[in-house]
Amino acid sequence: MFTKLIIVLCSFFIFTNALVADKLADIKKAGVLVGGIKYDFKPFGFINKSGSIVGFDVDLLKYIAKKMQVGVKFKQVTSKTRIPMIVSGEVDLAAASMTHKNKRDNVIDFSISYFFDGQAMLVRSDEKKTSYRDFENKKVAAIQGATSGNNFKKVQPKAKIVYYQEYPQAVLSLLRGKVDAITTDLVWCVTQAQDSRGKLKVLRETISYEPYGIGMSENESNLRDFVNFAIQDAVRDGSYEKLYMKWFGKKPEKLPEVWPN
């Protein structure tokens, strides 16, 4: 009887702790925000020549951490690992060019949309085709864990999707002629074309709408509110536009939503 009572009390204690758990408070207590970032998705997150992780997503998480009055530590995530790493608690937030989709919202929570993109295609500069409609029976690269492969298959079901774990592998395969195109977010495609010294170009016709959200554990309303308010503060105080200009070389065509006070 005594053993059963102990088990019941322990279960109640664990359940009560779960109810009062507060990720935001835990981050502030630890004094550091652990952010998940892609290390191969320029200009959102990438390793520069000095070996440092930089990018738009990096700077946005630094802004949020400063608002929290904590330090920030970055961990590498990929399209495949970012959600599992949120769920497991390996990262507190993931700013990793992650499209906010309904099915993903069943597993994690998202901030308001902080960036707006669309899916396009990166091809070799000598490619004659001008539309995704022309790529039937062609090999098109996509990244594991991203939505781009399924998106492309819907609009061009006869294409052969070749999956890669990371973006550099896909780019190398495109340059070597092992695939005919890469399909992913437009901004990344544009950056790759600019860095390719004329070897690659972009088919700018978009096939989907891709609003990015910052991912976090489910049912952490305090953390979600803090992140949402921080993004809106960045818009209000001009920091968002400065970061956008820094990494994209132009003013944003669309800003994150800002709620009335």
C-alpha positions as CSV (number, residue, x, y, z in Angstrom):
1,M,0.0,0.0,0.0
2,F,2.8,2.4,0.9
3,T,4.6,1.6,-2.4
4,K,1.5,2.4,-4.3
5,L,1.1,5.7,-2.4
6,I,4.7,6.7,-3.3
7,I,4.1,5.9,-7.0
8,V,0.9,8.0,-7.0
9,L,2.6,10.9,-5.3
10,C,5.6,10.8,-7.7
11,S,3.3,10.6,-10.7
12,F,1.3,13.6,-9.3
13,F,4.6,15.5,-8.8
14,I,5.8,14.9,-12.3
15,F,2.4,15.8,-13.8
16,T,2.3,19.0,-11.7
17,N,5.8,20.0,-12.8
18,A,4.9,19.5,-16.4
19,L,1.9,21.8,-16.0
20,V,4.0,24.6,-14.5
21,A,7.0,24.1,-16.8
22,D,8.1,27.3,-18.4
23,K,10.7,27.2,-21.2
24,L,11.2,31.0,-21.2
25,A,11.9,30.9,-17.5
26,D,14.3,28.0,-17.9
27,I,16.2,29.9,-20.7
28,K,16.5,33.0,-18.5
29,K,17.7,30.9,-15.5
30,A,20.3,29.2,-17.7
31,G,21.4,32.6,-19.0
32,V,21.7,31.3,-22.6
33,L,19.4,30.7,-25.5
34,V,20.3,27.6,-27.6
35,G,19.3,28.3,-31.2
36,G,19.1,25.9,-34.1
37,I,20.5,27.2,-37.3
38,K,21.3,25.8,-40.7
39,Y,25.0,26.1,-41.5
40,D,24.6,25.7,-45.3
41,F,21.7,28.0,-46.2
42,K,23.2,31.3,-47.3
43,P,22.2,34.1,-46.5
44,F,20.1,32.8,-43.6
45,G,22.8,30.7,-41.9
46,F,26.2,29.8,-43.1
47,I,29.9,29.5,-42.1
48,N,31.9,32.6,-43.3
49,K,35.5,32.6,-44.3
50,S,36.6,33.2,-40.7
51,G,34.8,30.0,-39.6
52,S,31.9,31.8,-37.8
53,I,28.2,31.1,-38.2
54,V,26.5,34.2,-39.7
55,G,23.3,35.1,-41.5
56,F,19.9,36.6,-41.3
57,D,18.5,33.9,-39.0
58,V,21.6,34.1,-36.8
59,D,21.2,37.9,-36.3
60,L,17.5,37.6,-35.7
61,L,18.1,35.0,-32.9
62,K,20.8,37.3,-31.5
63,Y,18.3,40.1,-31.4
64,I,15.8,37.9,-29.5
65,A,18.4,36.7,-27.1
66,K,19.4,40.3,-26.3
67,K,15.7,41.1,-25.6
68,M,15.8,38.2,-23.2
69,Q,19.0,39.5,-21.6
70,V,20.7,36.2,-22.1
71,G,23.6,34.9,-24.2
72,V,23.1,32.8,-27.3
73,K,24.6,29.5,-28.4
74,F,24.1,28.0,-31.9
75,K,23.7,24.4,-32.9
76,Q,23.6,23.1,-36.4
77,V,20.3,21.8,-37.7
78,T,19.3,20.5,-41.1
79,S,15.9,20.3,-42.7
80,K,15.7,16.7,-41.5
81,T,16.9,17.3,-37.9
82,R,15.4,20.7,-36.9
83,I,12.0,19.5,-35.7
84,P,13.4,16.4,-33.8
85,M,16.0,18.7,-32.1
86,I,13.2,21.0,-31.0
87,V,11.1,18.1,-29.7
88,S,14.1,16.6,-27.8
89,G,15.0,19.9,-26.2
90,E,18.4,20.1,-27.9
91,V,17.6,23.6,-29.1
92,D,15.2,26.1,-27.6
93,L,14.4,27.8,-30.8
94,A,15.0,26.9,-34.5
95,A,15.4,29.7,-37.0
96,A,16.1,27.6,-39.9
97,S,14.2,28.7,-43.0
98,M,11.4,26.6,-41.8
99,T,8.0,27.0,-43.6
100,H,5.1,27.1,-41.2
101,K,2.8,24.3,-42.3
102,N,-0.3,22.9,-40.6
103,K,1.2,19.4,-40.3
104,R,4.3,20.7,-38.7
105,D,2.2,22.6,-36.2
106,N,0.9,19.3,-34.9
107,V,4.4,18.5,-33.6
108,I,5.9,21.9,-32.6
109,D,4.7,25.5,-32.3
110,F,5.7,28.4,-34.5
111,S,6.2,32.1,-34.1
112,I,4.5,34.6,-36.4
113,S,5.9,34.5,-40.0
114,Y,9.2,36.5,-40.0
115,F,10.2,36.0,-43.7
116,F,8.2,35.3,-46.9
117,D,9.6,33.3,-49.8
118,G,8.5,31.0,-52.6
119,Q,9.9,27.8,-54.1
120,A,11.9,28.1,-57.3
121,M,14.5,26.2,-59.3
122,L,18.3,26.5,-59.6
123,V,19.8,25.2,-62.9
124,R,23.0,25.3,-64.8
125,S,23.5,28.4,-66.9
126,D,23.3,26.6,-70.2
127,E,19.8,25.2,-69.3
128,K,17.3,25.9,-72.1
129,K,14.2,25.1,-70.2
130,T,12.4,28.1,-68.6
131,S,9.6,26.5,-66.5
132,Y,9.1,23.7,-64.0
133,R,6.6,22.3,-66.5
134,D,9.5,21.4,-68.8
135,F,11.2,19.1,-66.3
136,E,9.1,15.9,-66.7
137,N,11.3,12.8,-66.6
138,K,14.2,14.9,-65.4
139,K,16.2,14.5,-62.2
140,V,15.4,17.3,-59.7
141,A,17.3,17.5,-56.4
142,A,15.6,18.3,-53.1
143,I,16.6,18.2,-49.5
144,Q,15.5,15.6,-47.0
145,G,13.1,16.9,-44.4
146,A,12.1,20.0,-46.5
147,T,8.8,20.4,-48.2
148,S,10.3,21.2,-51.6
149,G,10.4,17.6,-53.0
150,N,6.7,16.9,-52.3
151,N,5.8,20.4,-53.5
152,F,7.5,19.8,-56.8
153,K,6.1,16.3,-57.3
154,K,2.6,17.8,-57.1
155,V,3.2,20.3,-59.9
156,Q,5.4,18.0,-62.0
157,P,4.6,14.4,-61.1
158,K,6.7,12.9,-63.9
159,A,10.0,14.4,-62.5
160,K,12.4,12.1,-60.6
161,I,13.1,13.6,-57.2
162,V,16.7,12.9,-55.9
163,Y,17.0,13.6,-52.2
164,Y,20.2,15.0,-50.5
165,Q,20.9,15.5,-46.8
166,E,22.6,18.9,-47.2
167,Y,22.6,21.7,-49.8
168,P,26.3,21.5,-50.8
169,Q,25.9,17.9,-51.9
170,A,23.0,18.9,-54.1
171,V,24.9,21.9,-55.6
172,L,27.9,19.7,-56.4
173,S,25.6,17.2,-58.1
174,L,24.0,19.9,-60.2
175,L,27.4,21.3,-61.3
176,R,28.6,17.8,-62.2
177,G,25.4,17.0,-64.2
178,K,24.1,14.3,-62.0
179,V,20.8,16.2,-61.6
180,D,19.2,18.7,-63.9
181,A,18.0,21.2,-61.2
182,I,17.6,21.9,-57.5
183,T,14.2,23.0,-56.2
184,T,14.1,25.0,-53.0
185,D,13.5,28.5,-51.7
186,L,14.0,31.4,-54.1
187,V,16.3,33.5,-52.0
188,W,18.7,30.6,-51.6
189,C,18.6,29.9,-55.3
190,V,19.4,33.5,-56.1
191,T,22.3,33.6,-53.7
192,Q,23.8,30.4,-55.1
193,A,23.5,31.7,-58.7
194,Q,25.3,34.9,-57.6
195,D,28.1,32.9,-56.0
196,S,28.6,30.5,-58.9
197,R,30.5,32.9,-61.2
198,G,28.1,32.4,-64.0
199,K,27.8,28.6,-63.7
200,L,24.2,28.6,-62.3
201,K,21.0,30.6,-62.8
202,V,17.5,30.7,-61.4
203,L,14.2,30.0,-62.9
204,R,12.3,32.6,-60.9
205,E,8.8,31.1,-61.5
206,T,7.6,30.1,-58.0
207,I,5.5,27.1,-57.4
208,S,4.6,27.6,-53.7
209,Y,4.3,30.1,-50.9
210,E,6.8,29.7,-48.1
211,P,6.3,31.8,-44.9
212,Y,9.1,31.1,-42.4
213,G,8.4,30.7,-38.7
214,I,10.7,30.2,-35.7
215,G,10.0,26.8,-34.3
216,M,9.8,25.9,-30.6
217,S,8.3,23.3,-28.3
218,E,4.6,22.9,-28.1
219,N,2.5,24.5,-25.4
220,E,5.1,27.1,-24.3
221,S,2.9,30.2,-24.6
222,N,5.2,32.5,-22.6
223,L,8.1,31.7,-24.9
224,R,6.0,32.0,-28.1
225,D,4.6,35.3,-26.9
226,F,8.1,36.6,-26.1
227,V,9.4,35.6,-29.6
228,N,6.4,37.1,-31.3
229,F,6.7,40.4,-29.5
230,A,10.5,40.5,-30.1
231,I,10.0,40.1,-33.9
232,Q,7.4,42.9,-33.8
233,D,9.8,45.1,-31.8
234,A,12.4,44.5,-34.4
235,V,10.0,45.8,-37.0
236,R,9.0,48.8,-34.9
237,D,12.5,49.9,-34.0
238,G,13.9,49.4,-37.5
239,S,16.2,46.5,-36.6
240,Y,14.4,44.1,-38.9
241,E,14.8,46.4,-42.0
242,K,18.5,46.9,-41.1
243,L,19.1,43.1,-40.9
244,Y,17.2,42.6,-44.2
245,M,19.2,45.3,-46.0
246,K,22.4,43.7,-44.6
247,W,21.7,40.2,-45.9
248,F,19.5,40.8,-48.9
249,G,20.8,44.2,-50.2
250,K,17.3,45.7,-50.4
251,K,14.4,46.8,-48.3
252,P,11.8,44.1,-47.5
253,E,8.7,44.0,-49.7
254,K,6.7,42.5,-46.9
255,L,7.2,43.0,-43.2
256,P,6.1,40.6,-40.3
257,E,2.8,41.5,-38.9
258,V,2.7,44.0,-36.0
259,W,-0.1,43.8,-33.5
260,P,-1.6,46.9,-31.9
261,N,-0.6,47.6,-28.3
